[in-house]
Amino acid sequence: MSDTKDSGRVSTGLPRLDEMLGGGLLPGTLTVVYGATGIGKTHLGVTFAHAGETQEGRRGILFDMNGRGDSQQHRGYAKRLFGWQMEPWQYHPTSWDPALPEEDRVLAMSYCNEYTDTGKVTDFQEGRDGDRDFSWSWKAAHNQKFRHILPFFYFQFGLGCRRVVIDGVEPSGSGVESIQFHLFHEIYARAIHQDFDVSAAEILIPVWKYRDFIQKTAYQHHRIITMLLATTEENVLEDLVARRVTEGDPGALANTIILMGKKIESGKVSRVLHVAKHRGSTCSDELAEFRINKTGIEFLS
C-alpha cells in the first residue's frame, strides 16, 4: 500500500491510483466514480473499503442502492478478494428504549441495502405539474427505511469506521430527475455528515439513559470519506470525459471524480482509468490502463 498513513491522505488501496491522486484522497471529501456496468467500479469500491483496515484499523462499510439485491456481488467480491465476510445489516431498533447492538455484530454487519427505489423522482410523486410532492404512502415507507439505515451509519462510525462506499446507482438522463441521486443527497447530509449527537438523539431514546455510550463513541463526521459509484450509459472513456454533469448530479459537489472506461486503439479494446477532478491537490492527467483479475484491479503501467 502507498505511504498515506502519516500524510493526511486516505489510501484507495491501490498504490498506482494513490500516486495518480498526488498521494491519495482527502479526508472528509466525496469521490464519485463514473463508468459503465462491468468496468470495475465495484472492485474499486470494495478495495477502498477494505483498505481502511490497514490505514484506520477498521474496514469501511458498503451501502447498496441497487433495487435488485446484491446483484453486483459485493459480498462475493469481498470474500474472494480479501477473505472479508461482509454480513448484511439487521439491527432495526424500536422507537422505545432500544437495546444497544453488540459491538462484534456491528463490525460484521458492514453491508446494507435498505433503499431499493430506482427511476425518476416523479415516479414517486403525485399532483399536477408545478405542484407535485412525494405521495404520503411513499413518505411513510421511506421514513421507516431511514429509521433502519441511520443506525447503520451511526453505530459503524461510532466504532471507528471512516469510509463509506455507496453503489448501485443506475444511469439517469438528468441528475435532478433521479430518485437515487435524491436519496443519496439525503443520506450524505442526514446520516453521513450529521453531528453524532443529533443522530444519537434520533436512535437512542431516552437520550439520558445512553449518554455515556454516546460520549464514548463520539466521532467527527468531517473525517469520514465517501466514495459513490455511479453507473453511466457511456462506455468509452472519451464519452465519459465529454459527459456533462447536470444539476442534482453528486459529481457537481464532489471533490474528486474518477472515470473508468474503455479505450479503443489499433483494433484493441482496453480498460483505462482517469482522474478527471481532484480539488485541493495535484493529480496526474494520464490514462492508466488496467485489467480485472482474480486479485482485483491490476494496473498495467
Secondary structure, DSSP 8 states (H G I E B T S, - for coil): --S-TTTT-B--S-HHHHHHTTSSB-TT-EEEEEE-TTSSHHHHHHHHHHHHHHHTSS--EEEE--TTSSTT-HHHHHHHHH-----B------SSS-----HHHHHH--EE------SBGGGGEESSTTS-EE-HHHHHHHHHHHHHHHHHHHHHHHTT--EEEEEEE---S-GGGBHHHHHHHHHIIIIISS-HHHHHHHHSSSGGGGHHHHHHT---GGG-EEEEEEE-S--BHHHHHH----TT-GGGT-SEEEEEEEEEETTEEEEEEEEEEETTS------EEEEEETTEEEE--
